[in-house]
Amino acid sequence: MPVKVIPDSLDTGRGARFGWRAGLALVLLLAVFGLWWSLGTDARVLSRMEPVERARLFDVTRRNAEAICATRGFEDRCRAAVELLGKFPECGTECQAFVARNRPRASR
């Protein structure tokens, strides 16, 4: 009695499809994690600094932001400066008001 042989291609196709999907899911998961990680980078770095060092950097950043935002034509640089300034724990009420005044307005 002859024995029927099942081709290997039927069996590996199913595994290959699963492997492809798992690979895609892993790539998407890594992309989302990378985006999440990069969004909190400034705050993480600031929180790990020594308080005296961070206070000195805050003063310099505040003065730079005030100078940049007072100059016409530097709107993009002003936005970047106030975004960073707002992440400092030292940014109190007056600082937050400055950040709010210089943040870009919402548009449609």
Secondary structure, DSSP 8 states (H G I E B T S, - for coil): -------HHHHHHHHHHHHHHHHHHHHHHHHHHHHHHHHTHHHHHHHHS-HHHHHHHHHHHHHHHHHHHTSTT-HHHHHHHHHHHTTSTT--HHHHHHHHHHS-----
